[in-house]
Amino acid sequence: MHRVHAIQAFLVLVLCSSIASAAIVEHVFHVGNVLVKPLCNEQMIPAVNGTLPGPTIKVREGDTLVVHVINNSTYNITIHWHGVFQLKSSWMDGANMITQCPIQPSNNFTYRFDITGQEGTLLWHAHVVNLRATLHGALIIRPRSGRPYPFPKPYKEVPLIFQQWWDLDVGLLNLRPAPLCDAYLINGLAGDSYPCSKNRMFKLKVVQGKTYLLRIINAALNTHLFFKIANHNMTVVALDAVYTTPYVTDVMVLTPGQSVDALFTADQPTRLYHMSISPYTSAHGIPVPANNPINGLIVYEGATSSSPASPLMPWMNDVATAHKFSSNITGLVGGPHWKPVPRHVDEKMFVTMGLGLDPCPPKTKCIGPYGHRYAGSLNNRTFMIPERLSMQEAYFYNISGVYTDDFPAQPPRKFDYTNFKVQTDSDFKMMFPERKTSAKTIKFNSTVEIVVQNTGIISAESHPMHLHGFNFYVVGYGFGNYDPIRDASKLNLVNPQLRNTIGVPPGGYVVLRFIANNPGVWMFHCHMDAHLPYGIMMAFIVQNGPTPDTSLPSPPSNLPQCTRDPTIYESPKANVDLSY
Ligand code: C2O
């Protein structure tokens, strides 16, 4: 039954259209269950065109991307184009039950959208339960032909995809505490840190003196990762497909869902060097995997010795190193696609974010505090993913009962967010968020400012918040409780980072601004996969503008329907809730 689709099945047609610089780039994604063996055991995983990671998509800015998804797997799936603006193509966002119902086994769907106004590295991934563990790949956007990079042209470009691997059937993955995985992979390979993969390590052959553009993606489900190359610096030139001021560093950290474009010059003596990743876990008191670095290899042409130099990795809870890298990079003002930061704000939101609790369901053993299970929340709302119809269809066809549009712009009450203590009944209530599918409605073209305040209600840790459909400016970034007077006067309205995913520091906050110029329903959620079922999520509904051209179009006629077939895999229900 399991059809392994060969690489040649991924056919690439680049049809040059009459406009010289825009093309239609077409791919076929055969999603099927295949056997892979990154460690010592073979495991059946869903994969695109038989590979882990899946195919790399390369387009130029301005191109139209067409991907035919043929679902021969046993899973319900969608494919999300993480970080792509989807301007006027919200139906193509691939957010399960937000913009579409999933593509069921033996069904097809074609995603078709333009990629405009962004250049760099993004990723595509499944957006249904935890299937993005193995259904993901790089999406590389180069400048239009004839347009240069805003940095010296690299000799070669190299995608580096970091992944998290559980050595068990992917369908059982959520029966394990989320951070505890069996390995991390670089481009599908576990390398010399694990017993059965010593000879299967990602190797990059380099020529002395040449400069390479590393297109780095953290596709791990649940772990932030540090990245270093022994004895070498790197120069960051883009984050989340937005150019930055060149930033020289010997270490970087990526949250799940983030990407970094960095130049790396082979300017050290001819030998072998490890490139290494290791987990960054900012949570306190949470089980963490061992801190072994996971290695790939840089091989200088002509190297003779066989023992690689290794980098010294930061300690796993090195918040200072992570924060320095994450907060010091600035946007490339005046660079391609740069737009000045909006000064005027139309919608101000203050959103508390963190983990709370939910009473343990009957006949279940929960491992959370007081015997409850964890529940994530934004402004004390745990987001419930709709089950019978996608939010955007409900919005478009005006069908009630799927969601409410009352997501609050403030938490239910003010408290000392980062030093939460239970002293009163009302404090105790704060630990139990309300379970709801709620959205915030925004007028077309308004500027939204969101202060995301990390709370310490259960545990403080970095949560990577990701916005669909837009990039946001990160105008504020700090520790402690956000002070609307003191901190508002320090916002960077000149050259902030512009990106789609940001780690909100443990016990800290970020201040984000975006312009709601794209009608549709857009998720804003934590990109730790384990925190999605916990409901660290909300949705924005951006209303139509004044013209047909600024309005949400009708859904494509073949948009997958939500007919529930109980025999299709959703996710097994554990009777021990180990989720963290
Ligand atoms: Cu990368 Cu909502 O996802």
Residues whose N, C-alpha, C, O or C-beta is under 5 A from the ligand:
A	BS01	C2O	H82 G257
